[in-house]
Amino acid sequence: MSAQNLFYRHARLHAVSAVLLSRGAESAPSEMVDISATGLCVRRPEQWQGVPGQLWTLDLLLEGDAHVNLEATCVRETEHKLCFEFTRIPEDRQIPLWNLLGGYADRVEAFSV
């Protein structure tokens, strides 16, 4: 990788979890692709009607019946996935999220564009 095209971001943990996306009366089930300390990517639901820039509520169902409900903005969409940036993580939901992330919460990784 060329140093000119090298960037850093929070490390992404590849994990599988059911995710319910909801916004007003709209909702769509999906599955998590990966998660970091600042956001997550999910598989794009077949009937997706959202657009980047919209605020969504994400309900993550984690191992051991842990449930994390948070707010995130859709920042990118592709044919197969949606990427969200966390805007609000309630205090009582932070511990299950950090437990899931483990060492990934404090790491960065290189990527290129």
Helices and strands as residue ranges (DSSP letters): G 3-5, E 6-10, E 13-14, E 18-23, E 26-35, E 39-43, E 55-61, G 63-65, E 67-77, E 81-88, H 91-101, G 102-106, E 108-112
